[in-house]
Every structure is written in C-alpha cells, then in structure tokens.
Amino acid sequence: MGLAKLDFAFKSTASKASLFLVALMLQGCFGGGSTPPPPPETDPVAQTLTNPGDSKVCSYTSGLGDEGYSSAIVTYPCNATGLLPATTLTGGYTNTKEQMVWLSEHLTSHGYVVIAMTPTNRFGNPEIWGKAHVAGFNKLAAENARSGSPISNKINLDRRAITGFSMGGGGVFIAAQQLAGQNAATLALAPFLYSSPQALFDAQVSPTMILGSELDEIAKNSEKYYAQLPNIEKGLGMFTGASHYDWYGSGDQDAKAEFRTLVTAFLDAKVKGDNSAYGYLDKGGTEHQAHLDDDWFSAYDYVR
C-alpha cells in the first residue's frame, strides 16, 4: 500500500474526519488489533538490558477500573522481594494496551511494576492520554495500598515513572506538568503533540528522555521538543532508519531490541537508581559506545 510514503504530518488544524480516516488506515494496514509478537529469546551476544531480565512476569486486570482510562493491566515480577520501581505505559493513536505488551513484559522481567492502559478515546487528543497517565500513576499508589491487591505494599511510591508512545508520549509531557515532580522520570517515545507551547516544556522538572525514529512518518518533532526542555537531566535518542510503526504491535523486532534497551537503561538509572545504567546513556559509556559503533542513532544527546 506504500503508506510509509504518505504524508501523515498531523497539524493542529486537522479535521476529525481526517483523523478518523488515518485511524482506519492504521488499523487496516498496520494491525490496529494485531496479535503482539512472542517475547524475545535471550541473545547470548546481546547486552544485558536488551535481553529479558530474570523475573517471571505475572499480571492481573481485576480491580483496576478508573474513569481516567478505558482499561488497564498490571504486570509485576511474580516472586520479587523488597519495594519495586513502577511506571505507567500507553501506546498512541488507535493503540490498545495489548500493543505495548512487548515493552511492559520486558520491563517487568527487569523488576518493574507496569500499568499499561488503553485511553478512554483511542481517537482523541494527547490530553486524553495525559489523563490516562495521571490516573495510572495514582492507581499504582491505590493498588499498593489496597488490601488483597497482588502488588499490595510492593511499590516504592517515590520511584514511579510515566512512559508513553506517540500521543501517549505527548501525554506524558501533559501528565508531568500536572504531577509537578511527583514522577521520578518522564519517558516520551516518538511523542506527538498538536501544539508544543514553551510553557508545557518549561514545566518539566523530572529527568526526561525522548526516544524517536529517524524516519518517523507521523511524530516528526522529537528533536524540536528536546530543544524546548529546560535545564534538567535529559536525553535524546533518534534511532537510525526506524519508523513510527516499529514502536507497537508486530513492528520491526530489531528496532524494538534497540528501543527496549534504551528505555530500560533510562528507567534503571532514574527510577531504580542504578548508576551502572549510565553506561548505556553517557557519552563515553561502554554500552553507549557499542551503540555508536553499530550506528544505532542518527542523533543523540544526554545531559546530567
């Protein structure tokens, strides 16, 4: 169908009819309801954070209802001890929580509680995804406090992040503005916003990482958003040759291996507090140098 060649440069003046047409095209040609790929097998030559972690993944959906999102699933390490880091997670326009399972289960295998959500309107605007992230962030605290919850008293509430893709990535900036530093980190994956007022970015106070695709057909402003961030700990990674569609569902698995490596590294550094993860982020870090040698990035920066 050649959709990769179409101009999907959404503008603030785009009509609802145009958005609906794009949604149908995305679902019809890119598997809006596609079955997620099987979890990756351990690669003996891959870096530690690229491979699945040591934790077995458990999950549940009961008791998670909230007006801030349509549905949710929590994944958590089955036999974890001690208090755990956590993050919200959403996909983007048309996406459901199931299309981000490749990332939620990877993070949980590395010791994270993840609440993945489908927003109240998958054809809405980034504010709807922002609402979902705030609701999910608060639901993690509620589930931590709820007697009988599988994650009761298992979350370190000071170590909660917000993570989203596309409109969900735009939504994390909106949610972070509302949370005003309560979140330990903000992670925007190929983020999309209809408008990017400087006041929104000036309000970002938590460490923030933007990961984008060099050949993104839709979310083309990752580098612009990065330049708008204030003087906080922040990072930018633009993946060489990657597409917007690689980020969800059954998209390119080699690209996903690179994506999940940087996602996990940033969260490990800023949410777990694992300083060894900076080797994946800092210029001169051993793992980061290997990424440069393998041409992972068309643009990269990290500032502490």
N, C-alpha and C positions, 0 to 999 in steps of 0.2 A: 504493500500500500504506500510505502515511501513516506510515512508520517514524520520520520526524522527530518525530512526536508521542509516540512510545513512551518510556517511562522506562527509559533504559539506565544508570541510576545504579548502577554496579557497587559492591558493598560487599565488605569482607573476608570476610564470611560467605557469599558467593555460592557456590553449588554448582557442581561441574564440569559437571553436566548442564545447568544454566542457561547456563553459558559456551558449551558446545557448541552449544546451540540458537541463541544470539546469533550465533555464528560462521557457522552455516548461513544465518541471515537476512542477515548482512552480505554473504556471498559471493553468495547468490542474488539479492539486491536491489541491491547496490552494487558488483557486479562484482569479487568477490574475485580473479578471474583475468582481469580486464578488460585489453584492449589499451591501453597507455599512449597518451595523445594525442600528435600530432605536435609537434615542438619549435616554440615560438612564433617568429613572424617579427618582424623588427625594426620597432618602432613609432617613427616619426620624432619624435613628441612625448613619448615616454616618457623617464624618467630613465635614466642610463647603466647603473645596476645592475639595472634592470628588464629591459632588453634583453639578448640573448645577447652574450657577450664576443667577443673577436677570435680566440680559439684554436679550432682544429679539434679535434674530440673523437675520440680513439682509445680502444679498450678491449680487455681480454682477461680470460679466465677460467681459463686453464690454470695449474697450479701453485699454486692458492690454497686447496687443501683444508686444513681445520682442524677439530678436534673442537669448537671453540667456536661454530661456526655450521654451517648446513646447506649453504649455497652462497654464492658471492660473485662480484662482478665489479668490476674496477678500471677506471675511466675516467681518462684523463690527456691533457693537451694534446699533440698529435702532434709539434709542432716546437718545443717550449719549450726555452729555454736558461736556465741557472742553476738553482739549487735551488728547489723548488716547495713551497708550503704543501699540506697534506693534511687530510682529515677522514674519519672513519667516517660511515656513514649507514644507518639502518634505518627501516622502516615500523613498524606496530603489530600489534595482534591480528589474525590471519588474513593479514596482508600478506606479500607477497614483495618481494624487492629490485626486481623489474621495475616495481612500482607506485610506486617513488620515482625512476624514471629522469628524470622531468620536472625534478627538483631536482639530481640528480647530474650530468646533462649540462649544465645551466645553470652550475653551479659550475665544472665543468671548462672550459667555454668562457671562464670568467673566470680561468683559470690554476691551478685546484686539481686535485690527485690525489684521487680519491674512491674508497673501497672501500665498496660497497653490499652489504649482506648480508641473507640470509634466516636467521632463527634456527633452532636445532635443533628447536624445537617452536613452531609458529605459534599454538598454542592454549595456551601456557604462561603463565608469570607474568613480571613485569618483571625478575626476577633472570636469566632466560634471555636477555633482551635485553641486560642488563648484561654477561653473559658474552660475548655476541657482540661488543659494543663493545670490550671489553678484548682479545679475540682479534684483532679487526680492527686495532686500534691497534698491536698487536705485529706483525701481519702486514705492515703498511706498512713497519716497520723491517726485517723479514726480506726483503721484496721489494726494498727499497732496497739491501740487502747481497748479494742473490743474483745471481750471475753469469748472464747471459742473461735476466734479468727485463727487461721493457720499461721499467720505472721504476728500473732499477739506477742508484744514485748520483744520482737526480734529486730526492729529497725532502729538505727541511730538517727533520730529525727534531725540532728544537725548536719547529716550527710545525705541530703536529698537533692537531686538534680532534676532538671526538666530538659527533655530531649524530643525533638520533632523534626519531621521531614516536610519540605515544600511548604504548603500552607501551615502545616504543623510546625515547621521551622520558623515561619513568620510569627506563628502563635506563641513560640517560646519567648520572643522579644516582648510581646504584649503581656504575657504572664509574668515575666521577670520584672517588668515595670510595676505591676500590681503587687508582686511579692516583696519588692523593695529590699532585696538582700537576704531574704529568708532561705532562698535556694543556694546550695553550696556551689552550683555551677549551672551554666546555660550552654546547651549544645544545639546548634542550628544546622541541619543537614539540608543542603541545597534549598535554603529558605526563600520563600516568596511572600512579598507584600505588595498590595496595590499602591501604597504610598509609603514613603520612608521619612517621616518628619524627624528632624535632628533631635527634637525633644524626646522622642522614643529611645534613641540611642544614647543620649545623654543620661537617661535614667537607668542604664545598665550598670550595675555596681558589682555583680558577681563575676568571677572568671568566666570568660565566654570564648567558645571555639566555633568557628564557621567552617564547615566542610562542604565543598561544592564540586561540580563537574565541569571540566574544561569545555565540553561540547554540549552543555545543557541547552535543551530546546525551549525551556519554559522559564526556569528560575535563573535569570542571567545576571543578577545583581549581587552575588555573594561578595565580590571584591569591593563593590561600592559600599555595601553595608559594613564591611570590615573597616573601611576608611572612616566611617562615621562613628565608630566606637570610641569612647573616651579613654583616658589613660588608666586602664585596668589591665590585669593579666588577661591576655587574649591571644588567639591563634587563628590562622587561616591556612587551609589546605585545599588546593584545587587539583583534582585528580586527572591526570593526563588521559585524554581520549574518552573519558567517562561521559555517559548520557544521564539525563534525568531519570529515565526508566530503569536504570540499573539499581536504583535505591530500594525498590519494593518488589514483592511477589517473586516471580521467577526470573528477574533480571540477571544480567551477567554475573556469574559466580566468582570469576577472578576479580572483578571490580568490587564485589561485596567483601572479598577477603581483605582488600586494602581498606575499605570503609570501616569494617568492624575492628581492624587493628587500631586505627587512629581513634575511633570512638571509645574503645576500651582503655586505651592509653590515657586519653584526656580525663576520663572519669576516674581512672585509678589514681592519677596524680592529684586531682582536685576534690574528689569525693571520698575515695579511700584514704587519701593522704600518703600514697606510696611514692616516695621520691624517685624510686628506680624507674618509674614510668616516664620520667622526663627524658630518658634516653631515647624514647620514641618521638619526643616533641622538640627538644632543644637542638639548635644548630650545633653540630659537633657531637651530638649523641650517637652512640654506636649504632643503635637500631635506625635512627633517623638517617644516618649516612648511608646505610644499606638501602633505604628507600630512595635516596637521591641517586645512588649508583644504578638502581633499577628503573629510574625515570618515573617514579610514582606521581610527581607533581609538575604541573605547568606553572604554578605559583605557590609560594609557601612563606609563612612568617610565623614566628612565635615570640611573644614578648612577656617576660615575667616582671 
